[in-house]
Structure formats: structure tokens, C-alpha cells
Amino acid sequence: MFWKLRLPLMLTFIVGLVPIVTFFLTERVWGVAFVRDRVEQYMVIITGFALLLGVVNVVQGNIRKIERRKPGWPFAVSLLLGLFVMGAFGILSAARVGPFQSILTAPDGSDTPFYWMTRHLFNPLQAAMFSLLAFYVASAAFRAFRVRNVEATILLTAAFIVMLGRTPLGEYVFSWLPNGETFLPWVTEWIMAVPNAAAQRGIIIGAALGAAALSLRVILGIERSYLGIREK
Amino acid sequence: MNLERLVQVDRRIVYLLIALGTLIPILKPIGFAVSTTPPVENFFAKVESLGGDDAVLVSFDYGPTTAPECDPMAEAVLRHCFTRGIKVVVVALFPLGGVTMAGEALEKIVPQYPDLVEGEDYVFLGYKDGAQATMKQMGVAFSGVFPSDQEGTPLDELPLMTQVLNYANIALVVSIATNVIGEWWANLVNAQFGTPVAVGCTAVSAPKYYAFLDSGQMLGLLGGLKGASEYEQLLIDRYPALEPIYSKAGEYNAMKGMDAQTVDHAIIMLFILYGNGVYFLIRRREKREARLEQ
């Protein structure tokens, strides 16, 4: 009970309280700077371990997929191959082991194996995946953007103005008017800075309040799902 | 006329037109004029107000997925800083390729300024995981999270880093961001340390940054390729000597990318207009048929 519940709850309470308390105290108060700096440094280290946890999870999941020959298992093989090969070169370069004395560029100016793979495999593959979005967005916009009701019409009008105003085309549309080149870009900027910013502010404040409430529940030990304990 | 068939355009036609609309303007640039907007002008003016005694922190918070939008921003900001003799501290906080994006940008820009000395005029501190904690710790001391630069040189052996200890010595933070990291610079570093922050982000995430711009937590914003092209235009207008770099054939930049974006936007808008036109005809026919049935 103590190791699995009370100790984690106590640690969470203390570590969660440190950033809040130190935020309101000046550095002149004895020990504030020391405790705050240590906790922040530990946060960086713990985040690194979280990354490791993610890697372990990916490896376990994909090994299981290969063992059971689930559909698409060859993709799991290529994923693990990429993870281990790039990961190994990355770790060797970061730790500066043997001939791997740098992450990006070798002493003779050539690319390290890690950088070469990043440049010639990782970057193009990532870019290709993301660039497919342009095709899907175009197709989806054509199929989904219909003037079905008032709300859809307002959305479509705003989208049209912003799409036009975000390109030089918008300047040509009203160029026959005096100072017409600046009209559509101005309307676009107004939409972004006024109605859009107001809506975004509402979303951000709402999300921040939710995060604060959840953090408080975690610090006070009310929310315990992160310990694997589910509320009945 | 079968209107239902008219609205069912084969998606491969849409894909083909988008592909052509992207490829042709990149291979044969049109050269549309670029007008500037206040968020970009404010960003530019801030960098323009800095000089050789100031240091700018440039954080590479994006990966290869958004490089066509973000690379031109990072390159333009680095060029602007180096042209003005501003000292630059480069970090990368995005896990999926931030450090290589930074490395490639420096590899491209630094040779254009032969007088630059690494360690004195600029430093590349590399990548650090845990962006929020790293940002907070840099406010106390850069050495707390980056004991050495990317090449392993201890910070106290880098002349620039003996003067730049924390945010108190940074005149401006520039985050070129693809996701939430840019937001953290505004609501964490600007709010808690008072350091001026400017963000360059993808067009899709630009709307949320307007809230931070409006609240004064960010002084400038480069929203997508349009924002990047505006910055390039301002840079060329102010420093005509940089013009050959941007007009060089075979070199990608935001102004050239804007040609493709303009054509693609036009194609998408025409498709939407066409779809809605047919949809309107279908609805009119349905209403007419309903009236006849009555």
C-alpha cells in the first residue's frame, strides 16, 4: 500500500507543488532557487526516460505483431529495422564512441551515418507523407464544402476570403478599385485578428482551465488513473 | 442532364490538377507580387532594431514534414540576423528532426557569410528533450541544460556563451514551430521571463497564434508560406544585396513556393465553386419536382 499508493501520491504532491510555490516566491527566499532548479533539471531527465518508455512500448507491440504474423507485419519489421539502425548510430554519435565523434558532420566534413540516413531517408519519407495531405485536402474541400445552411455559408465565405487573401490572387481581385490591392489582405487579417483570435482565446482559456483543474486533481491525489487505479 | 454524375468528379482528376498546379509553378516560377502584413512587419522591425551587441535565440521546433513552409522562415531570419551582425544562439526542441533541420539551415546559410566565426558569432547547442522544462531551465542558465554545444565543446569555451548566460542576455526568441512548442515560448518564456518572442509557424496552426499576438505575448508572426514570403520580400527590399540569393534558379524559397500555393488555392476554390454550383442546381431541381408532385 505504501510503495504502490502512498509514496507515489506523496511524491506527486511535493513535486507538483514546487513549481507553483516557487513561482510566487522570489529567489531571495532561502532554498527556492535550489529546489526549483533541481526539479526542473529532473523534469528534463524524466522526459528522456518517458521517451525510452515509448521506444520499449513500440518495440514490444511490433515484435508481438511480427510473431503473430498479423496483417501488415512486414511494415513492423521495417519500422523496427529503422528504429534500431538509426537509433544505434544516433546513440553512438551522441556518446561519441569510436569513429562516431559527432551527430551531424564528421571531422572530415562528410555526413555521419546518422545524418546521412536522416537526410536521405527520414526527411524525404516524412515530407512525402505530409505532402499527401494537399491532395486529400483538395478532394475533401471539394466534396464537403457545401452551402447547406447559414453556418456553412458563413464558414465557406470566411474560408474563401482567407484562401484568397493568403495569396497574391487576393490583391488582383479588387485591384480595379482605388487601393483595392490591400482590401482583401486587410479583410483576411481582420478575420484572423478579430473573430478568429476571439474564438481561439476562448478555446485556449477553456483548455488551460481544464488543464489546471486536472493538475489540481492529480496533485491532491483525487485523480489516480496514472497509477493504474480506476475510479469505481 | 444527370447532375448527380456531374458532382461525382473522379478524385484522380483533382489529384492530377493539384499535382500539376504544384509542379509547374515550381519548375517555372510565375513571380507573383507579395504584399506584407503587420504581424510580419512587426517581426521584421524587431530584428531590424537589433545590432551587433544583441543575441537572438533561434529555436528549430519543426521537422521535415513542414520543412517547405518552415525552412524559408528559418533561413530568412538567420540571414537577417547575420546580415545585421546579430549574435545567434541556435537550439532544437522538436524531437522528430529539429536538430537536423537546424544543422541543414546553418550549413546552407553560414557559408554565405564567410566572416562568421562559430562560437563567437553563432553557436549551435543542439537538441534537448522535454521542451517545457528545457525552456524554463534556459531562463536560469543555458549551461544547466546544454553543458556543451552540438560538437561537444563546453559552453565556457565558447566566447558567445560566456556573455549569453540566460534569457536576460537574449533580445529576442524566434521559434520556428510546427506544433505546440511555439505556444510554450509565448505562454511560458514570454509570460514568466518577459523575453520578447516571435513565432514562425505552419499556415494550419497560424490561427491559434493570433490570440497570443493580440495579447502581446508575441510581437510578430510568420503564418505559413505567405508569412515567410513576406519576410523574404521585406529582407530583399531592405537589403537588395540579398536579391541574387532569392532569385537564383534551382533554389527553393517561400516566394517561389507562393506561386504553387496560389495556383493550388485557385484550383481548390474553383472546385468548391463548381461543386456548389451543381449542388445548387440539384436543389433547385428537387424543389421543382416537389412542387410538381404537390
Boltz contact constraints between the chains, C-beta under 6 A:
constraints:
  - contact:
      token1: [A, 37]
      token2: [B, 140]
      max_distance: 6.0
  - contact:
      token1: [A, 40]
      token2: [B, 133]
      max_distance: 6.0
  - contact:
      token1: [A, 40]
      token2: [B, 136]
      max_distance: 6.0
  - contact:
      token1: [A, 40]
      token2: [B, 137]
      max_distance: 6.0
  - contact:
      token1: [A, 43]
      token2: [B, 130]
      max_distance: 6.0
  - contact:
      token1: [A, 43]
      token2: [B, 133]
      max_distance: 6.0
  - contact:
      token1: [A, 44]
      token2: [B, 130]
      max_distance: 6.0
  - contact:
      token1: [A, 44]
      token2: [B, 133]
      max_distance: 6.0
  - contact:
      token1: [A, 44]
      token2: [B, 134]
      max_distance: 6.0
  - contact:
      token1: [A, 47]
      token2: [B, 129]
      max_distance: 6.0
  - contact:
      token1: [A, 47]
      token2: [B, 130]
      max_distance: 6.0
  - contact:
      token1: [A, 48]
      token2: [B, 129]
      max_distance: 6.0
  - contact:
      token1: [A, 51]
      token2: [B, 129]
      max_distance: 6.0
  - contact:
      token1: [A, 104]
      token2: [B, 103]
      max_distance: 6.0
  - contact:
      token1: [A, 118]
      token2: [B, 100]
      max_distance: 6.0
  - contact:
      token1: [A, 123]
      token2: [B, 64]
      max_distance: 6.0
  - contact:
      token1: [A, 126]
      token2: [B, 64]
      max_distance: 6.0
  - contact:
      token1: [A, 126]
      token2: [B, 65]
      max_distance: 6.0
  - contact:
      token1: [A, 127]
      token2: [B, 64]
      max_distance: 6.0
  - contact:
      token1: [A, 130]
      token2: [B, 65]
      max_distance: 6.0
  - contact:
      token1: [A, 134]
      token2: [B, 18]
      max_distance: 6.0
  - contact:
      token1: [A, 135]
      token2: [B, 15]
      max_distance: 6.0
  - contact:
      token1: [A, 135]
      token2: [B, 18]
      max_distance: 6.0
  - contact:
      token1: [A, 138]
      token2: [B, 14]
      max_distance: 6.0
  - contact:
      token1: [A, 138]
      token2: [B, 18]
      max_distance: 6.0
  - contact:
      token1: [A, 138]
      token2: [B, 268]
      max_distance: 6.0
  - contact:
      token1: [A, 139]
      token2: [B, 11]
      max_distance: 6.0
  - contact:
      token1: [A, 139]
      token2: [B, 14]
      max_distance: 6.0
  - contact:
      token1: [A, 141]
      token2: [B, 268]
      max_distance: 6.0
  - contact:
      token1: [A, 141]
      token2: [B, 272]
      max_distance: 6.0
  - contact:
      token1: [A, 142]
      token2: [B, 271]
      max_distance: 6.0
  - contact:
      token1: [A, 142]
      token2: [B, 275]
      max_distance: 6.0
  - contact:
      token1: [A, 145]
      token2: [B, 272]
      max_distance: 6.0
  - contact:
      token1: [A, 146]
      token2: [B, 279]
      max_distance: 6.0
  - contact:
      token1: [A, 147]
      token2: [B, 276]
      max_distance: 6.0
  - contact:
      token1: [A, 163]
      token2: [B, 265]
      max_distance: 6.0
  - contact:
      token1: [A, 166]
      token2: [B, 226]
      max_distance: 6.0
  - contact:
      token1: [A, 167]
      token2: [B, 262]
      max_distance: 6.0
  - contact:
      token1: [A, 167]
      token2: [B, 265]
      max_distance: 6.0
  - contact:
      token1: [A, 168]
      token2: [B, 32]
      max_distance: 6.0
  - contact:
      token1: [A, 168]
      token2: [B, 33]
      max_distance: 6.0
  - contact:
      token1: [A, 168]
      token2: [B, 262]
      max_distance: 6.0
  - contact:
      token1: [A, 169]
      token2: [B, 262]
      max_distance: 6.0
  - contact:
      token1: [A, 171]
      token2: [B, 35]
      max_distance: 6.0
  - contact:
      token1: [A, 185]
      token2: [B, 35]
      max_distance: 6.0
  - contact:
      token1: [A, 189]
      token2: [B, 37]
      max_distance: 6.0
  - contact:
      token1: [A, 192]
      token2: [B, 210]
      max_distance: 6.0
  - contact:
      token1: [A, 193]
      token2: [B, 210]
      max_distance: 6.0
  - contact:
      token1: [A, 196]
      token2: [B, 207]
      max_distance: 6.0
  - contact:
      token1: [A, 196]
      token2: [B, 210]
      max_distance: 6.0
  - contact:
      token1: [A, 197]
      token2: [B, 210]
      max_distance: 6.0
  - contact:
      token1: [A, 197]
      token2: [B, 211]
      max_distance: 6.0
  - contact:
      token1: [A, 197]
      token2: [B, 214]
      max_distance: 6.0
  - contact:
      token1: [A, 200]
      token2: [B, 207]
      max_distance: 6.0
  - contact:
      token1: [A, 200]
      token2: [B, 208]
      max_distance: 6.0
  - contact:
      token1: [A, 200]
      token2: [B, 211]
      max_distance: 6.0
  - contact:
      token1: [A, 201]
      token2: [B, 211]
      max_distance: 6.0
  - contact:
      token1: [A, 204]
      token2: [B, 211]
      max_distance: 6.0
